[in-house]
Amino acid sequence: SAVISQKPSRDICQRGTSLTIQCQVDSQVTMMFWYRQQPGQSLTLIATANQGSEATYESGFVIDKFPISRPNLTFSTLTVSNMSPEDSSIYLCSVVGGDSSYEQYFGPGTRLTVT
Amino acid sequence: SQQGEEDPQALSIQEGENATMNCSYKTSINNLQWYRQNSGRGLVHLILIRSNEREKHSGRLRVTLDTSKKSSSLLITASRAADTASYFCATDVRANQAGTALIFGKGTTLSVSS
């Protein structure tokens, strides 16, 4: 399995500002994924981040709003830009385990509240 | 859109009872994974079952998979108060591409009272 940490664990931000969330993995991984979980809802994939290439965004998510960096094989950041209260969610990063099992592991999440 | 649909949406039981949650999905899959989430925290991976497997056990957990019906079930036996959580099933976003991102069901909220 992979051990994943996220920073910050939570934050309260004012509308119109931006927040950058960091995701650190204890091993090198090819793909990292970012998900959003709105209050009381399930998880929705935002984008897939590959090292050395542009992130691939899912329908409904755009790079200007959720820019992603992937500078190396153990680290990624997700920025939530120009925030509005609708962005209040838990943001989670995940990776697929290093073995061939395809088990996917998640970070502890960043709980964002926008006021 | 959601790939998986869990039912029931909410389940309340007493300690010691068994809890069964079901998940249905729409497209062909490589694997199906079950996760637990306590109180809006991170997801804990419970079990992965491959498309060519029909049943898998892990401690008090038993997962079944019926690809003909596109459904899976998670059984928790002898439940404990600590099992109180939301449970999600998830399948690969891209059919026939294992190891990619996941699409999640809506989840079942399990409440176990002592």
gemmi code that builds the backbone of each chain (N, CA, C; Angstrom):
import gemmi

chains = {
    "A": [
        ("SER", (0.833, -1.193, 0.000), (0.000, 0.000, 0.000), (0.870, 1.246, 0.000)),
        ("ALA", (0.274, 2.394, -0.255), (0.985, 3.664, -0.276), (0.507, 4.525, 0.885)),
        ("VAL", (1.436, 5.308, 1.435), (1.086, 6.245, 2.499), (1.047, 7.638, 1.886)),
        ("ILE", (-0.073, 8.296, 2.050), (-0.300, 9.584, 1.407), (-0.618, 10.625, 2.466)),
        ("SER", (0.003, 11.773, 2.352), (-0.303, 12.881, 3.258), (-0.783, 14.075, 2.443)),
        ("GLN", (-1.624, 14.872, 3.078), (-2.138, 16.070, 2.436), (-1.999, 17.261, 3.377)),
        ("LYS", (-1.729, 18.412, 2.780), (-1.701, 19.645, 3.539), (-2.453, 20.724, 2.797)),
        ("PRO", (-3.202, 21.587, 3.449), (-3.571, 21.490, 4.855), (-4.654, 20.426, 5.057)),
        ("SER", (-4.913, 20.074, 6.296), (-5.984, 19.113, 6.561), (-7.339, 19.794, 6.466)),
        ("ARG", (-7.370, 21.066, 6.781), (-8.583, 21.846, 6.640), (-8.243, 23.312, 6.556)),
        ("ASP", (-9.156, 24.077, 5.986), (-8.955, 25.515, 5.910), (-10.302, 26.201, 5.705)),
        ("ILE", (-10.358, 27.416, 6.186), (-11.522, 28.271, 5.959), (-11.031, 29.464, 5.170)),
        ("CYS", (-11.612, 29.682, 4.009), (-11.119, 30.720, 3.111), (-12.254, 31.661, 2.711)),
        ("GLN", (-11.870, 32.859, 2.327), (-12.861, 33.825, 1.864), (-13.071, 33.680, 0.364)),
        ("ARG", (-14.282, 33.962, -0.060), (-14.567, 33.884, -1.485), (-13.653, 34.798, -2.273)),
        ("GLY", (-13.310, 34.357, -3.472), (-12.440, 35.132, -4.330), (-10.967, 34.823, -4.172)),
        ("THR", (-10.610, 34.127, -3.108), (-9.208, 33.775, -2.888), (-8.920, 32.392, -3.464)),
        ("SER", (-7.668, 31.973, -3.380), (-7.244, 30.665, -3.892), (-6.548, 29.882, -2.793)),
        ("LEU", (-6.624, 28.587, -2.888), (-5.961, 27.701, -1.927), (-5.239, 26.607, -2.695)),
        ("THR", (-4.007, 26.339, -2.302), (-3.251, 25.249, -2.902), (-3.130, 24.105, -1.913)),
        ("ILE", (-3.525, 22.929, -2.361), (-3.499, 21.716, -1.550), (-2.341, 20.851, -2.026)),
        ("GLN", (-1.580, 20.351, -1.079), (-0.424, 19.527, -1.407), (-0.714, 18.065, -1.113)),
        ("CYS", (-0.158, 17.208, -1.937), (-0.304, 15.760, -1.772), (1.070, 15.124, -1.923)),
        ("GLN", (1.483, 14.387, -0.892), (2.795, 13.746, -0.874), (2.625, 12.244, -0.701)),
        ("VAL", (3.312, 11.476, -1.528), (3.240, 10.016, -1.461), (4.596, 9.471, -1.045)),
        ("ASP", (4.592, 8.343, -0.335), (5.849, 7.796, 0.179), (6.576, 6.923, -0.834)),
        ("SER", (6.079, 6.839, -2.049), (6.738, 6.059, -3.088), (6.461, 6.714, -4.439)),
        ("GLN", (7.267, 6.362, -5.426), (7.079, 6.953, -6.749), (5.897, 6.298, -7.455)),
        ("VAL", (5.032, 7.110, -8.003), (3.844, 6.618, -8.693), (3.682, 7.368, -10.002)),
        ("THR", (3.165, 6.684, -10.989), (3.000, 7.308, -12.293), (1.829, 8.279, -12.290)),
        ("MET", (0.692, 7.798, -11.827), (-0.510, 8.627, -11.871), (-0.968, 8.991, -10.470)),
        ("MET", (-1.401, 10.221, -10.322), (-2.065, 10.665, -9.112), (-3.413, 11.242, -9.523)),
        ("PHE", (-4.374, 11.103, -8.651), (-5.735, 11.529, -8.967), (-6.224, 12.498, -7.905)),
        ("TRP", (-7.030, 13.444, -8.357), (-7.666, 14.387, -7.436), (-9.179, 14.241, -7.529)),
        ("TYR", (-9.807, 14.165, -6.338), (-11.249, 14.009, -6.255), (-11.831, 15.122, -5.397)),
        ("ARG", (-13.091, 15.382, -5.615), (-13.836, 16.305, -4.769), (-15.029, 15.567, -4.170)),
        ("GLN", (-15.301, 15.860, -2.911), (-16.469, 15.297, -2.254), (-17.249, 16.445, -1.649)),
        ("GLN", (-18.334, 16.798, -2.281), (-19.178, 17.856, -1.763), (-19.963, 17.342, -0.565)),
        ("PRO", (-20.435, 18.246, 0.295), (-21.093, 17.826, 1.545), (-22.205, 16.813, 1.305)),
        ("GLY", (-22.116, 15.701, 2.002), (-23.140, 14.667, 1.914), (-23.158, 13.893, 0.614)),
        ("GLN", (-22.152, 14.093, -0.215), (-22.138, 13.445, -1.532), (-21.010, 12.413, -1.625)),
        ("SER", (-20.996, 11.756, -2.767), (-19.924, 10.805, -3.036), (-18.735, 11.540, -3.662)),
        ("LEU", (-17.732, 10.784, -4.040), (-16.532, 11.381, -4.628), (-16.699, 11.530, -6.136)),
        ("THR", (-16.162, 12.634, -6.651), (-16.155, 12.902, -8.082), (-14.728, 13.184, -8.520)),
        ("LEU", (-14.309, 12.549, -9.583), (-12.959, 12.749, -10.097), (-12.833, 14.130, -10.719)),
        ("ILE", (-11.787, 14.868, -10.290), (-11.501, 16.166, -10.892), (-10.555, 15.987, -12.074)),
        ("ALA", (-9.418, 15.330, -11.812), (-8.408, 15.214, -12.860), (-7.406, 14.128, -12.513)),
        ("THR", (-6.700, 13.704, -13.534), (-5.583, 12.765, -13.406), (-4.302, 13.532, -13.682)),
        ("ALA", (-3.332, 13.386, -12.781), (-2.077, 14.129, -12.903), (-0.927, 13.167, -13.176)),
        ("ASN", (-0.330, 13.287, -14.335), (0.852, 12.497, -14.698), (2.080, 13.391, -14.630)),
        ("GLN", (3.168, 12.837, -14.182), (4.397, 13.598, -14.090), (4.910, 13.924, -15.480)),
        ("GLY", (5.223, 15.175, -15.699), (5.806, 15.591, -16.959), (4.816, 15.909, -18.053)),
        ("SER", (3.537, 15.910, -17.738), (2.546, 16.245, -18.758), (1.397, 17.001, -18.120)),
        ("GLU", (0.583, 17.597, -18.961), (-0.586, 18.321, -18.466), (-1.573, 17.352, -17.815)),
        ("ALA", (-2.231, 17.833, -16.800), (-3.262, 17.017, -16.168), (-4.444, 16.834, -17.112)),
        ("THR", (-5.130, 15.739, -16.947), (-6.321, 15.455, -17.750), (-7.542, 15.692, -16.887)),
        ("TYR", (-8.391, 16.609, -17.295), (-9.543, 17.010, -16.498), (-10.808, 16.303, -16.955)),
        ("GLU", (-11.654, 16.020, -15.987), (-12.951, 15.408, -16.277), (-13.947, 16.493, -16.670)),
        ("SER", (-15.032, 16.033, -17.268), (-16.068, 16.966, -17.688), (-16.561, 17.763, -16.485)),
        ("GLY", (-16.666, 19.059, -16.674), (-17.147, 19.925, -15.610), (-16.046, 20.569, -14.787)),
        ("PHE", (-14.812, 20.179, -15.041), (-13.662, 20.741, -14.329), (-12.680, 21.305, -15.347)),
        ("VAL", (-12.183, 22.517, -15.085), (-11.285, 23.175, -16.029), (-10.007, 23.611, -15.350)),
        ("ILE", (-8.966, 23.709, -16.151), (-7.638, 24.012, -15.628), (-7.584, 25.385, -14.980)),
        ("ASP", (-8.311, 26.354, -15.499), (-8.260, 27.700, -14.926), (-8.801, 27.712, -13.499)),
        ("LYS", (-9.739, 26.863, -13.222), (-10.345, 26.815, -11.897), (-9.562, 25.885, -10.954)),
        ("PHE", (-9.038, 24.795, -11.497), (-8.338, 23.795, -10.693), (-6.966, 23.468, -11.298)),
        ("PRO", (-6.057, 24.421, -11.322), (-4.730, 24.112, -11.868), (-4.011, 23.076, -11.000)),
        ("ILE", (-3.334, 22.174, -11.667), (-2.638, 21.075, -11.005), (-1.180, 21.078, -11.423)),
        ("SER", (-0.309, 20.844, -10.462), (1.099, 20.654, -10.787), (1.518, 19.254, -10.385)),
        ("ARG", (2.496, 18.703, -11.103), (3.033, 17.374, -10.805), (4.525, 17.422, -11.109)),
        ("PRO", (5.271, 18.034, -10.206), (6.691, 18.260, -10.498), (7.552, 17.002, -10.443)),
        ("ASN", (7.113, 15.991, -9.695), (7.892, 14.756, -9.620), (6.962, 13.584, -9.323)),
        ("LEU", (7.526, 12.410, -9.131), (6.712, 11.193, -9.021), (6.138, 10.954, -7.633)),
        ("THR", (6.412, 11.860, -6.685), (5.889, 11.663, -5.336), (5.043, 12.832, -4.845)),
        ("PHE", (4.820, 13.826, -5.676), (4.201, 15.052, -5.181), (3.289, 15.662, -6.237)),
        ("SER", (2.192, 16.257, -5.752), (1.294, 16.991, -6.641), (0.586, 18.074, -5.839)),
        ("THR", (0.175, 19.123, -6.510), (-0.645, 20.143, -5.885), (-1.889, 20.395, -6.721)),
        ("LEU", (-2.959, 20.725, -6.017), (-4.214, 21.151, -6.636), (-4.542, 22.522, -6.079)),
        ("THR", (-4.785, 23.486, -6.944), (-5.191, 24.816, -6.508), (-6.669, 25.005, -6.827)),
        ("VAL", (-7.392, 25.482, -5.851), (-8.787, 25.859, -6.061), (-8.791, 27.382, -6.187)),
        ("SER", (-9.112, 27.869, -7.368), (-8.951, 29.290, -7.662), (-10.264, 30.049, -7.563)),
        ("ASN", (-10.126, 31.330, -7.226), (-11.292, 32.221, -7.204), (-12.482, 31.530, -6.541)),
        ("MET", (-12.291, 31.154, -5.312), (-13.249, 30.286, -4.624), (-14.590, 30.950, -4.365)),
        ("SER", (-15.614, 30.125, -4.388), (-16.965, 30.519, -4.017), (-17.469, 29.497, -2.998)),
        ("PRO", (-18.542, 29.810, -2.287), (-19.055, 28.838, -1.303), (-19.344, 27.461, -1.893)),
        ("GLU", (-19.645, 27.402, -3.186), (-19.919, 26.112, -3.836), (-18.679, 25.222, -3.892)),
        ("ASP", (-17.514, 25.785, -3.671), (-16.278, 25.003, -3.659), (-16.022, 24.344, -2.313)),
        ("SER", (-16.856, 24.635, -1.343), (-16.707, 23.999, -0.034), (-16.892, 22.489, -0.190)),
        ("SER", (-15.841, 21.758, 0.084), (-15.831, 20.313, -0.155), (-14.636, 19.714, 0.568)),
        ("ILE", (-14.576, 18.404, 0.507), (-13.351, 17.709, 0.876), (-12.630, 17.371, -0.423)),
        ("TYR", (-11.355, 17.682, -0.482), (-10.548, 17.382, -1.659), (-9.561, 16.273, -1.288)),
        ("LEU", (-9.552, 15.228, -2.097), (-8.714, 14.061, -1.793), (-7.824, 13.723, -2.983)),
        ("CYS", (-6.601, 13.339, -2.675), (-5.733, 12.807, -3.717), (-5.605, 11.303, -3.507)),
        ("SER", (-5.283, 10.613, -4.569), (-5.148, 9.162, -4.480), (-4.114, 8.666, -5.477)),
        ("VAL", (-3.643, 7.453, -5.215), (-2.697, 6.804, -6.111), (-3.052, 5.327, -6.187)),
        ("VAL", (-2.609, 4.693, -7.231), (-2.750, 3.257, -7.352), (-1.527, 2.614, -6.708)),
        ("GLY", (-1.749, 1.519, -5.970), (-0.661, 0.847, -5.296), (0.417, 0.394, -6.243)),
        ("GLY", (1.633, 0.245, -5.717), (2.775, -0.066, -6.555), (2.801, -1.478, -7.089)),
        ("ASP", (2.019, -2.360, -6.469), (2.012, -3.721, -7.003), (1.006, -3.796, -8.147)),
        ("SER", (0.724, -4.964, -8.601), (-0.173, -5.108, -9.753), (-1.621, -5.314, -9.348)),
        ("SER", (-1.923, -4.987, -8.087), (-3.270, -5.285, -7.601), (-4.291, -4.246, -8.049)),
        ("TYR", (-3.827, -3.049, -8.419), (-4.701, -1.942, -8.821), (-5.511, -1.370, -7.669)),
        ("GLU", (-5.165, -1.727, -6.454), (-5.833, -1.111, -5.324), (-5.459, 0.369, -5.294)),
        ("GLN", (-6.455, 1.209, -5.011), (-6.216, 2.647, -5.008), (-6.335, 3.159, -3.577)),
        ("TYR", (-5.372, 3.983, -3.211), (-5.285, 4.474, -1.838), (-5.452, 5.991, -1.818)),
        ("PHE", (-6.066, 6.460, -0.747), (-6.424, 7.858, -0.647), (-5.700, 8.553, 0.495)),
        ("GLY", (-5.458, 9.844, 0.282), (-4.963, 10.677, 1.355), (-6.082, 10.984, 2.332)),
        ("PRO", (-5.751, 11.631, 3.446), (-6.750, 11.916, 4.481), (-7.726, 13.025, 4.101)),
        ("GLY", (-7.459, 13.724, 3.005), (-8.385, 14.752, 2.559), (-8.089, 16.125, 3.139)),
        ("THR", (-8.525, 17.140, 2.406), (-8.465, 18.533, 2.852), (-9.887, 19.062, 2.871)),
        ("ARG", (-10.330, 19.446, 4.055), (-11.693, 19.965, 4.193), (-11.649, 21.465, 4.011)),
        ("LEU", (-12.271, 21.929, 2.945), (-12.270, 23.349, 2.604), (-13.647, 23.952, 2.832)),
        ("THR", (-13.666, 25.050, 3.560), (-14.899, 25.821, 3.751), (-14.671, 27.212, 3.198)),
        ("VAL", (-15.551, 27.634, 2.318), (-15.439, 28.960, 1.719), (-16.581, 29.835, 2.238)),
        ("THR", (-16.208, 30.968, 2.816), (-17.234, 31.848, 3.395), (-17.419, 33.105, 2.566)),
    ],
    "B": [
        ("SER", (-21.351, 11.080, -14.372), (-22.479, 10.432, -13.707), (-21.951, 9.288, -12.858)),
        ("GLN", (-22.724, 8.877, -11.908), (-22.310, 7.823, -11.014), (-22.332, 6.494, -11.746)),
        ("GLN", (-21.307, 5.706, -11.528), (-21.275, 4.368, -12.097), (-22.023, 3.417, -11.189)),
        ("GLY", (-21.742, 3.531, -9.898), (-22.343, 2.592, -8.965), (-23.491, 3.224, -8.207)),
        ("GLU", (-24.428, 2.388, -7.874), (-25.548, 2.830, -7.052), (-25.634, 1.873, -5.882)),
        ("GLU", (-25.438, 2.394, -4.675), (-25.544, 1.515, -3.527), (-26.949, 1.530, -2.965)),
        ("ASP", (-27.313, 0.416, -2.387), (-28.525, 0.430, -1.588), (-28.334, -0.506, -0.411)),
        ("PRO", (-28.894, -0.221, 0.726), (-29.724, 0.962, 0.937), (-28.870, 2.216, 1.076)),
        ("GLN", (-29.468, 3.379, 1.044), (-28.728, 4.618, 1.261), (-28.314, 4.740, 2.718)),
        ("ALA", (-29.167, 4.208, 3.605), (-28.856, 4.256, 5.028), (-29.300, 2.957, 5.667)),
        ("LEU", (-28.537, 2.523, 6.656), (-28.805, 1.252, 7.321), (-28.485, 1.399, 8.802)),
        ("SER", (-29.444, 1.055, 9.644), (-29.228, 1.124, 11.097), (-29.425, -0.257, 11.691)),
        ("ILE", (-28.435, -0.728, 12.427), (-28.502, -2.057, 13.025), (-27.953, -2.018, 14.438)),
        ("GLN", (-28.117, -3.128, 15.147), (-27.575, -3.279, 16.491), (-26.237, -4.002, 16.417)),
        ("GLU", (-25.404, -3.737, 17.385), (-24.131, -4.457, 17.472), (-24.372, -5.955, 17.457)),
        ("GLY", (-23.513, -6.659, 16.746), (-23.634, -8.102, 16.662), (-24.412, -8.569, 15.443)),
        ("GLU", (-25.232, -7.703, 14.896), (-25.986, -8.072, 13.697), (-25.087, -7.966, 12.464)),
        ("ASN", (-25.554, -8.573, 11.387), (-24.848, -8.472, 10.118), (-25.398, -7.312, 9.297)),
        ("ALA", (-24.533, -6.689, 8.514), (-24.952, -5.584, 7.641), (-24.612, -5.946, 6.200)),
        ("THR", (-25.577, -5.798, 5.328), (-25.361, -6.075, 3.908), (-25.650, -4.833, 3.085)),
        ("MET", (-24.679, -4.479, 2.258), (-24.833, -3.333, 1.367), (-24.639, -3.808, -0.067)),
        ("ASN", (-25.419, -3.256, -0.955), (-25.368, -3.670, -2.353), (-24.927, -2.530, -3.247)),
        ("CYS", (-24.311, -2.896, -4.360), (-23.792, -1.920, -5.309), (-24.092, -2.419, -6.712)),
        ("SER", (-24.637, -1.563, -7.538), (-24.844, -1.918, -8.941), (-24.047, -0.960, -9.808)),
        ("TYR", (-23.610, -1.443, -10.958), (-22.829, -0.608, -11.853), (-23.319, -0.813, -13.274)),
        ("LYS", (-22.820, 0.026, -14.186), (-23.435, 0.066, -15.509), (-22.594, -0.542, -16.619)),
        ("THR", (-21.273, -0.366, -16.548), (-20.441, -0.831, -17.653), (-19.597, -2.022, -17.223)),
        ("SER", (-18.895, -2.614, -18.162), (-18.016, -3.733, -17.812), (-16.876, -3.202, -16.934)),
        ("ILE", (-16.358, -4.061, -16.096), (-15.337, -3.637, -15.135), (-14.148, -4.583, -15.140)),
        ("ASN", (-13.020, -4.079, -14.650), (-11.870, -4.924, -14.364), (-11.882, -5.349, -12.897)),
        ("ASN", (-12.144, -4.385, -12.049), (-12.149, -4.615, -10.609), (-13.261, -3.786, -9.987)),
        ("LEU", (-13.636, -4.176, -8.809), (-14.561, -3.367, -8.019), (-13.964, -3.262, -6.623)),
        ("GLN", (-13.951, -2.066, -6.085), (-13.332, -1.844, -4.783), (-14.367, -1.287, -3.811)),
        ("TRP", (-14.214, -1.647, -2.553), (-15.055, -1.126, -1.488), (-14.192, -0.292, -0.546)),
        ("TYR", (-14.780, 0.821, -0.102), (-14.087, 1.734, 0.794), (-14.992, 2.080, 1.972)),
        ("ARG", (-14.353, 2.463, 3.065), (-15.051, 2.983, 4.242), (-14.574, 4.407, 4.489)),
        ("GLN", (-15.525, 5.251, 4.887), (-15.185, 6.625, 5.226), (-15.855, 6.967, 6.546)),
        ("ASN", (-15.037, 7.336, 7.514), (-15.550, 7.729, 8.814), (-15.691, 9.234, 8.865)),
        ("SER", (-16.903, 9.693, 9.122), (-17.174, 11.100, 9.418), (-16.453, 12.084, 8.518)),
        ("GLY", (-16.548, 11.918, 7.206), (-15.964, 12.888, 6.302), (-14.453, 12.922, 6.291)),
        ("ARG", (-13.838, 11.863, 6.720), (-12.371, 11.788, 6.665), (-11.952, 11.088, 5.383)),
        ("GLY", (-10.676, 10.692, 5.328), (-10.171, 10.021, 4.138), (-10.789, 8.640, 3.981)),
        ("LEU", (-10.638, 8.083, 2.806), (-11.193, 6.771, 2.517), (-10.223, 5.666, 2.906)),
        ("VAL", (-10.739, 4.638, 3.513), (-9.947, 3.467, 3.868), (-10.297, 2.348, 2.893)),
        ("HIS", (-9.279, 1.812, 2.247), (-9.510, 0.726, 1.297), (-9.847, -0.547, 2.060)),
        ("LEU", (-10.973, -1.186, 1.704), (-11.388, -2.405, 2.388), (-11.011, -3.647, 1.593)),
        ("ILE", (-11.412, -3.683, 0.333), (-11.221, -4.915, -0.425), (-11.379, -4.626, -1.918)),
        ("LEU", (-10.615, -5.320, -2.721), (-10.743, -5.266, -4.175), (-11.108, -6.646, -4.659)),
        ("ILE", (-12.098, -6.721, -5.527), (-12.471, -7.998, -6.127), (-12.351, -7.853, -7.637)),
        ("ARG", (-11.705, -8.813, -8.254), (-11.488, -8.764, -9.694), (-12.723, -9.283, -10.427)),
        ("SER", (-12.823, -8.942, -11.690), (-14.005, -9.314, -12.460), (-14.142, -10.827, -12.638)),
        ("ASN", (-13.041, -11.556, -12.482), (-13.122, -13.013, -12.639), (-13.278, -13.729, -11.289)),
        ("GLU", (-13.476, -12.952, -10.235), (-13.716, -13.525, -8.912), (-15.183, -13.384, -8.549)),
        ("ARG", (-15.676, -14.286, -7.768), (-17.088, -14.253, -7.384), (-17.270, -13.908, -5.918)),
        ("GLU", (-16.261, -14.223, -5.116), (-16.380, -13.963, -3.690), (-14.991, -13.745, -3.111)),
        ("LYS", (-14.935, -12.868, -2.101), (-13.661, -12.603, -1.452), (-13.920, -12.272, 0.005)),
        ("HIS", (-13.023, -12.720, 0.873), (-13.187, -12.511, 2.306), (-11.991, -11.749, 2.844)),
        ("SER", (-12.260, -10.929, 3.856), (-11.192, -10.270, 4.586), (-11.701, -10.018, 5.993)),
        ("GLY", (-11.256, -10.832, 6.943), (-11.736, -10.697, 8.313), (-13.238, -10.858, 8.384)),
        ("ARG", (-13.926, -9.848, 8.902), (-15.391, -9.907, 9.017), (-16.101, -9.438, 7.748)),
        ("LEU", (-15.353, -9.161, 6.716), (-15.924, -8.679, 5.465), (-16.022, -9.803, 4.446)),
        ("ARG", (-17.154, -9.797, 3.758), (-17.328, -10.734, 2.649), (-17.901, -9.953, 1.480)),
        ("VAL", (-17.222, -10.015, 0.355), (-17.671, -9.319, -0.846), (-18.006, -10.342, -1.915)),
        ("THR", (-19.116, -10.128, -2.581), (-19.479, -10.959, -3.725), (-19.591, -10.081, -4.965)),
        ("LEU", (-19.411, -10.696, -6.098), (-19.502, -9.994, -7.367), (-20.261, -10.850, -8.358)),
        ("ASP", (-21.266, -10.276, -8.980), (-22.034, -10.962, -10.016), (-21.964, -10.098, -11.273)),
        ("THR", (-21.066, -10.437, -12.170), (-20.877, -9.610, -13.362), (-22.051, -9.717, -14.324)),
        ("SER", (-22.785, -10.812, -14.257), (-23.949, -10.940, -15.152), (-25.042, -9.958, -14.756)),
        ("LYS", (-25.120, -9.683, -13.470), (-26.115, -8.733, -12.970), (-25.516, -7.358, -12.737)),
        ("LYS", (-24.202, -7.239, -12.956), (-23.497, -5.985, -12.702), (-23.784, -5.502, -11.282)),
        ("SER", (-23.503, -6.364, -10.347), (-23.769, -5.996, -8.962), (-22.753, -6.646, -8.033)),
        ("SER", (-22.595, -6.022, -6.874), (-21.705, -6.525, -5.832), (-22.368, -6.287, -4.490)),
        ("SER", (-21.989, -7.099, -3.519), (-22.491, -6.872, -2.179), (-21.342, -6.938, -1.187)),
        ("LEU", (-21.481, -6.159, -0.126), (-20.528, -6.157, 0.985), (-21.285, -6.583, 2.227)),
        ("LEU", (-20.811, -7.645, 2.852), (-21.399, -8.138, 4.083), (-20.410, -7.914, 5.218)),
        ("ILE", (-20.864, -7.256, 6.267), (-20.068, -7.108, 7.477), (-20.728, -7.975, 8.533)),
        ("THR", (-20.034, -8.958, 9.026), (-20.613, -9.839, 10.031), (-20.283, -9.347, 11.431)),
        ("ALA", (-21.145, -9.698, 12.374), (-20.941, -9.362, 13.783), (-20.515, -7.905, 13.937)),
        ("SER", (-21.350, -7.000, 13.476), (-20.971, -5.593, 13.418), (-20.684, -5.018, 14.800)),
        ("ARG", (-19.873, -3.982, 14.785), (-19.464, -3.267, 15.998), (-19.784, -1.794, 15.839)),
        ("ALA", (-19.834, -1.088, 16.944), (-20.093, 0.353, 16.870), (-19.040, 1.051, 16.011)),
        ("ALA", (-17.816, 0.536, 16.037), (-16.729, 1.138, 15.249), (-16.926, 0.971, 13.749)),
        ("ASP", (-17.861, 0.136, 13.342), (-18.149, -0.030, 11.910), (-19.034, 1.097, 11.389)),
        ("THR", (-19.533, 1.930, 12.284), (-20.347, 3.072, 11.868), (-19.541, 3.960, 10.941)),
        ("ALA", (-20.030, 4.120, 9.705), (-19.286, 4.841, 8.681), (-20.122, 4.845, 7.402)),
        ("SER", (-19.589, 5.521, 6.392), (-20.163, 5.431, 5.040), (-19.324, 4.468, 4.229)),
        ("TYR", (-20.000, 3.677, 3.436), (-19.322, 2.665, 2.625), (-19.614, 2.941, 1.155)),
        ("PHE", (-18.552, 2.910, 0.362), (-18.666, 3.211, -1.068), (-18.097, 2.072, -1.888)),
        ("CYS", (-18.746, 1.798, -3.006), (-18.128, 0.931, -4.005), (-17.572, 1.815, -5.118)),
        ("ALA", (-16.570, 1.317, -5.816), (-15.941, 2.101, -6.876), (-15.423, 1.185, -7.964)),
        ("THR", (-15.548, 1.628, -9.194), (-15.035, 0.870, -10.332), (-14.165, 1.784, -11.183)),
        ("ASP", (-13.430, 1.199, -12.104), (-12.544, 1.984, -12.956), (-13.352, 2.943, -13.827)),
        ("VAL", (-12.883, 4.187, -13.926), (-13.535, 5.171, -14.783), (-13.532, 4.708, -16.233)),
        ("ARG", (-12.393, 4.198, -16.649), (-12.267, 3.754, -18.028), (-12.436, 2.244, -18.056)),
        ("ALA", (-13.498, 1.790, -18.651), (-13.734, 0.354, -18.756), (-12.546, -0.303, -19.449)),
        ("ASN", (-12.145, -1.443, -18.938), (-11.043, -2.207, -19.512), (-9.696, -1.516, -19.355)),
        ("GLN", (-9.608, -0.550, -18.438), (-8.317, 0.065, -18.131), (-8.157, 0.077, -16.624)),
        ("ALA", (-7.633, -0.990, -16.121), (-7.429, -1.067, -14.677), (-6.293, -0.160, -14.270)),
        ("GLY", (-6.327, 0.265, -13.017), (-5.271, 1.109, -12.513), (-5.436, 2.559, -12.872)),
        ("THR", (-6.606, 2.929, -13.333), (-6.879, 4.332, -13.613), (-7.781, 4.884, -12.517)),
        ("ALA", (-8.340, 6.039, -12.759), (-9.177, 6.662, -11.738), (-10.446, 5.856, -11.519)),
        ("LEU", (-11.116, 6.182, -10.432), (-12.312, 5.443, -10.031), (-13.552, 6.304, -10.138)),
        ("ILE", (-14.655, 5.619, -10.356), (-15.955, 6.274, -10.274), (-16.705, 5.620, -9.131)),
        ("PHE", (-17.306, 6.444, -8.300), (-17.869, 5.980, -7.035), (-19.385, 5.933, -7.070)),
        ("GLY", (-19.914, 5.009, -6.290), (-21.331, 5.008, -6.026), (-21.685, 6.060, -4.999)),
        ("LYS", (-22.961, 6.177, -4.708), (-23.426, 7.221, -3.801), (-23.168, 6.875, -2.344)),
        ("GLY", (-22.952, 5.615, -2.057), (-22.602, 5.241, -0.708), (-23.768, 4.809, 0.157)),
        ("THR", (-23.457, 3.985, 1.136), (-24.408, 3.565, 2.165), (-23.898, 4.037, 3.496)),
        ("THR", (-24.744, 4.722, 4.245), (-24.374, 5.173, 5.588), (-24.847, 4.126, 6.586)),
        ("LEU", (-23.904, 3.514, 7.268), (-24.191, 2.464, 8.240), (-24.061, 3.021, 9.651)),
        ("SER", (-25.070, 2.770, 10.441), (-25.051, 3.185, 11.845), (-25.239, 1.942, 12.702)),
        ("VAL", (-24.273, 1.661, 13.565), (-24.329, 0.503, 14.441), (-24.445, 0.994, 15.875)),
        ("SER", (-25.517, 0.619, 16.514), (-25.728, 1.088, 17.878), (-25.486, -0.042, 18.875)),
        ("SER", (-24.992, 0.343, 20.030), (-24.660, -0.654, 21.061), (-25.814, -0.846, 22.022)),
    ],
}
model = gemmi.Model(1)
for chain_id, residues in chains.items():
    chain = gemmi.Chain(chain_id)
    for i, (resn, *xyz) in enumerate(residues, 1):
        res = gemmi.Residue()
        res.name, res.seqid = resn, gemmi.SeqId(i, " ")
        for name, pos in zip(("N", "CA", "C"), xyz):
            atom = gemmi.Atom()
            atom.name, atom.element = name, gemmi.Element(name[0])
            atom.pos, atom.b_iso = gemmi.Position(*pos), 0.0
            res.add_atom(atom)
        chain.add_residue(res)
    model.add_chain(chain)
structure = gemmi.Structure()
structure.add_model(model)
structure.setup_entities()
